[in-house]
Amino acid sequence: MYRNIRDYEIRYTDVDFKDELKLSSLMSMLEESACCSADELGFGYDDISPRGIGFILANWYIEVARPIKLGERLTVHTWPMKPKTTIFFREFEVYSGEEKVCAATTRWCMVDIKTFAVLPTSAFFENDTREYNDCRALEFNSWRLAPVNDGVKSYVKAVSASDYDHYFHVNNTKYADICLDAFTVDELAGRSIENVQITYVKQCKFGEALEIYRRDDGDLSYLEGRVGDEARVRFKIKFRRI
């Protein structure tokens, strides 16, 4: 069955103050592999953008078996599932040598890139004859994240030009750094991420102030990014002690 397989080396700029792979860097590697896979299968950016169509990420769920360190070489496997009515699943496995160190599952939507209205997958995948891999990297289906109504405001981020991607909104990987900036260095020093779930509610635009609200329950943290009273992104992070 189809898989796109790419190698990555963990560079100095990919790691945090503990010399561990940053969540945003991991997500960037996975997204890079996803884009290369879509190009390979004929529904990449150059294939769909001339038709006014784009892919945007709706959800991430990522499990990390152990901290991934500076200098490691990773091999990312990715494959799409057969498109559903409005949802496109993509799966990931990440290896360091023979050891599986990470797995992830994602949900994507096709949108009109002018209005960002969600389109049915048939807008591009009608009469699709591609062969899809029918296995999941993770058997995860609990996609809903509840509002963080009782959180404490812990960080404010002014959306700037460096946060933008070619859809003129904050790139999905940027939210990982923004939400983790709601923690102090001391809070993160003895912990690493075991799993993380992300739901993107609405785009953030240049000049907006994204306020991060946080609620902790032991090693679980729930975060919500809001502009005014409107939710834009939600995180659920489980930490492990190291």
Order of alpha helices (4+ residues) and beta strands (2+ residues): beta-alpha-alpha-beta-beta-beta-beta-beta-alpha-beta-alpha-alpha-beta-beta-beta-beta
